Amino acid sequence: SDPRSPHSPSNGSSRKLSVNEMYLSDTGGQYLDGTTDITRTVHWGVPTPLQKEAYTRVLMGNIDLSRLVFPPNTAGGAVESFARRALWDVGLNYGHGTGHGIGNFLSVHEWPVGFQSNNVPLTAGMFTSIEPGYYRDGEFGIRIEDVALVVEAQTEKPFLTFEVVSLVPYDRNLIDLRLLSPEQIRYLNAYYETIRARVGPELQRQQLEEAYRWLQRSTEP
């Protein structure tokens, strides 16, 4: 690989990880039955008040868009501001798209689904990422990216909503619960119950006890 690539460490460019900063990990894999694109941001030490508030507001935007119920034939561009509102409330924003289509054993960024103004209307069965963020040059970056499936909502008329299918806990160390609404906390707890029910038994089956204990700690209500 190119030695100048950030993914090719060298003695000149590499440095030790410390517990005193934020880490943004954008991960993904391509499998015969689907493609993943999941980003988590973590801090192993004591985050600053700004880091904690910014992370929490990014998470609030992720939740608000993920739990949104909307009419059929709604374009993604019409609802993407739900992912930004908690940041906008305090004068913050991010400079990239809120999400993109994800192909099934195709491209990680799969046209024409997504939240830009020129994407097609959202329809049940589409996979898209939901990925708000916040970045401070030279200091830290935050992104919380999930893969979501567009599904029919449990409404009298046939409306739509999202089902988040990436099952990875968020960093409890960075969440300021005082900022979350009761609805957002209920959503978070339901998501954690789903992670425990679906991922926990598989970790036990593979006898990954350390990972299982981490999962239980990370998904406490």
WOHUCOR-V910882 format. One record per pair of residues at least 6 apart in sequence whose C-alpha atoms are under 7 Angstrom apart, sorted by the first residue. I is the first residue (numbers start at 1). J is the second residue. D is the distance in whole Angstrom. If there is no record, write none. Layout:
i->I j->J d->D
i->I j->J d->D
This chain:
i->19 j->43 d->7
i->19 j->44 d->5
i->19 j->45 d->5
i->20 j->44 d->7
i->20 j->45 d->5
i->20 j->46 d->7
i->21 j->43 d->6
i->22 j->41 d->7
i->22 j->42 d->6
i->22 j->43 d->5
i->22 j->140 d->6
i->23 j->41 d->6
i->23 j->42 d->5
i->23 j->43 d->6
i->24 j->40 d->6
i->24 j->41 d->4
i->24 j->42 d->7
i->24 j->141 d->7
i->24 j->142 d->6
i->24 j->143 d->7
i->25 j->39 d->6
i->25 j->40 d->5
i->25 j->41 d->6
i->26 j->38 d->6
i->26 j->39 d->4
i->26 j->40 d->7
i->27 j->37 d->6
i->27 j->38 d->5
i->27 j->39 d->6
i->28 j->36 d->5
i->28 j->37 d->4
i->28 j->38 d->6
i->29 j->35 d->6
i->29 j->36 d->5
i->30 j->36 d->7
i->30 j->105 d->6
i->31 j->105 d->6
i->32 j->105 d->6
i->33 j->104 d->7
i->33 j->105 d->6
i->34 j->104 d->5
i->34 j->105 d->5
i->35 j->102 d->7
i->35 j->103 d->7
i->35 j->104 d->6
i->35 j->105 d->6
i->35 j->108 d->7
i->37 j->147 d->7
i->38 j->145 d->5
i->38 j->146 d->5
i->38 j->147 d->7
i->38 j->166 d->7
i->39 j->143 d->6
i->39 j->144 d->5
i->39 j->145 d->5
i->39 j->146 d->7
i->40 j->143 d->7
i->40 j->144 d->5
i->40 j->145 d->7
i->40 j->170 d->7
i->41 j->142 d->6
i->41 j->143 d->6
i->41 j->144 d->7
i->42 j->171 d->6
i->43 j->173 d->7
i->47 j->174 d->7
i->52 j->174 d->5
i->52 j->175 d->6
i->52 j->176 d->6
i->53 j->176 d->7
i->54 j->134 d->7
i->55 j->142 d->6
i->55 j->174 d->6
i->55 j->175 d->7
i->56 j->174 d->7
i->56 j->175 d->5
i->56 j->176 d->6
i->57 j->86 d->5
i->57 j->87 d->6
i->58 j->87 d->7
i->58 j->132 d->6
i->58 j->133 d->6
i->58 j->134 d->7
i->58 j->144 d->7
i->59 j->144 d->7
i->60 j->86 d->6
i->61 j->82 d->6
i->61 j->83 d->4
i->61 j->84 d->6
i->61 j->85 d->7
i->61 j->86 d->6
i->61 j->132 d->7
i->62 j->83 d->6
i->62 j->130 d->7
i->62 j->131 d->7
i->62 j->132 d->6
i->63 j->184 d->7
i->64 j->82 d->6
i->64 j->83 d->6
i->65 j->82 d->5
i->65 j->83 d->5
i->66 j->162 d->5
i->67 j->161 d->7
i->67 j->162 d->6
i->68 j->161 d->6
i->69 j->153 d->7
i->69 j->159 d->7
i->69 j->160 d->6
i->69 j->161 d->5
i->70 j->159 d->6
i->70 j->160 d->5
i->70 j->161 d->6
i->71 j->159 d->5
i->71 j->160 d->6
i->72 j->123 d->7
i->72 j->159 d->6
i->72 j->160 d->6
i->73 j->121 d->5
i->73 j->122 d->6
i->73 j->123 d->7
i->74 j->121 d->5
i->74 j->122 d->6
i->75 j->119 d->7
i->75 j->120 d->6
i->75 j->121 d->4
i->75 j->122 d->6
i->76 j->114 d->6
i->76 j->115 d->4
i->76 j->116 d->6
i->76 j->119 d->7
i->76 j->121 d->6
i->76 j->122 d->6
i->77 j->115 d->5
i->77 j->116 d->5
i->77 j->117 d->5
i->80 j->98 d->6
i->80 j->115 d->6
i->83 j->132 d->6
i->84 j->93 d->7
i->87 j->93 d->6
i->93 j->134 d->6
i->94 j->133 d->6
i->94 j->134 d->5
i->94 j->135 d->7
i->97 j->116 d->7
i->98 j->115 d->6
i->98 j->130 d->6
i->98 j->131 d->5
i->98 j->132 d->6
i->99 j->114 d->5
i->99 j->115 d->6
i->99 j->128 d->6
i->99 j->129 d->5
i->99 j->130 d->5
i->99 j->131 d->6
i->100 j->109 d->6
i->100 j->110 d->7
i->100 j->113 d->6
i->100 j->114 d->4
i->100 j->115 d->7
i->100 j->128 d->5
i->100 j->129 d->5
i->101 j->109 d->6
i->101 j->110 d->5
i->101 j->111 d->6
i->101 j->112 d->7
i->101 j->113 d->4
i->101 j->114 d->5
i->101 j->127 d->6
i->101 j->128 d->4
i->101 j->129 d->6
i->102 j->108 d->5
i->102 j->109 d->5
i->102 j->110 d->5
i->102 j->127 d->6
i->102 j->128 d->5
i->102 j->129 d->7
i->103 j->109 d->7
i->103 j->110 d->5
i->112 j->119 d->5
i->112 j->120 d->6
i->113 j->119 d->6
i->113 j->120 d->6
i->113 j->128 d->7
i->114 j->128 d->6
i->123 j->150 d->6
i->124 j->150 d->5
i->124 j->151 d->5
i->124 j->152 d->6
i->125 j->149 d->6
i->125 j->150 d->5
i->125 j->151 d->6
i->126 j->149 d->6
i->126 j->150 d->5
i->127 j->147 d->7
i->127 j->148 d->6
i->127 j->149 d->5
i->127 j->150 d->6
i->128 j->147 d->6
i->128 j->148 d->5
i->128 j->149 d->7
i->129 j->145 d->6
i->129 j->146 d->6
i->129 j->147 d->5
i->129 j->148 d->6
i->130 j->145 d->5
i->130 j->146 d->5
i->130 j->147 d->6
i->130 j->148 d->7
i->131 j->143 d->6
i->131 j->144 d->5
i->131 j->145 d->4
i->131 j->146 d->6
i->132 j->143 d->6
i->132 j->144 d->6
i->132 j->145 d->7
i->133 j->142 d->5
i->133 j->143 d->4
i->133 j->144 d->6
i->134 j->141 d->6
i->134 j->142 d->5
i->134 j->143 d->7
i->135 j->141 d->4
i->135 j->142 d->6
i->146 j->164 d->7
i->146 j->166 d->6
i->147 j->164 d->6
i->147 j->165 d->6
i->147 j->166 d->5
i->148 j->162 d->6
i->148 j->163 d->5
i->148 j->164 d->4
i->148 j->165 d->6
i->149 j->162 d->5
i->149 j->163 d->5
i->149 j->164 d->6
i->149 j->165 d->7
i->150 j->160 d->7
i->150 j->161 d->6
i->150 j->162 d->5
i->150 j->163 d->6
i->151 j->160 d->6
i->151 j->161 d->6
i->151 j->162 d->6
i->151 j->163 d->7
i->152 j->158 d->7
i->152 j->159 d->6
i->152 j->160 d->4
i->152 j->161 d->6
i->153 j->159 d->5
i->153 j->160 d->5
i->153 j->161 d->5
i->167 j->195 d->5
i->169 j->192 d->7
i->169 j->218 d->6
i->169 j->219 d->6
i->189 j->221 d->5
i->192 j->219 d->5
i->200 j->212 d->6
i->203 j->211 d->7
i->203 j->212 d->6
i->204 j->212 d->7
